[in-house]
């Protein structure tokens, strides 16, 4: 069992040491920063996935993953996800949000860009890595899950009429209204 107080005490001690080292002109990386550096350096992304660091390559706590599915319902689309890494990573999962296009016609992504992926919530475990999340996002586009939806309307169409769902996705990739919601192009 993890002793919560000892973890908090360790984090506080690291923070104080970093503050002291910063005064001396030396910044010591926290355990979270070291793990994040390791995870990012070990990423082996397929050609359909790209990574970008909008705040520069030295700011690893914020980055974007661009997923461009080459098969399935979303083939030809381009979707950007913002990753914000908490100071408590890997003990807490990254905060991931679909940034563009928004909204996306997808059962597991709501109209605000929130993502329903079990490893970003209750199934997160510190042994999981950034790579696990990236491949989870890729899998959402290959096999949307209507059983755990954030967009209940899209999930209902996927379950009741998969051909209509496919038609809605194809139309949404080019930009269109589905119901009262406009889905911008995402190519």
Secondary structure as UniProt FT lines:
FT   HELIX           4..23
FT   TURN            24..25
FT   HELIX           31..41
FT   TURN            47..48
FT   STRAND          49..52
FT   TURN            54..55
FT   TURN            57..58
FT   TURN            60..61
FT   STRAND          62..67
FT   TURN            73..76
FT   STRAND          79..84
FT   TURN            87..91
FT   STRAND          95..100
FT   TURN            107..108
FT   TURN            111..112
FT   STRAND          114..115
FT   HELIX           118..120
FT   TURN            121..123
FT   TURN            126..127
FT   HELIX           130..142
FT   HELIX           146..148
FT   HELIX           152..160
FT   HELIX           162..174
FT   STRAND          176..178
FT   TURN            179..180
FT   STRAND          181..183
//
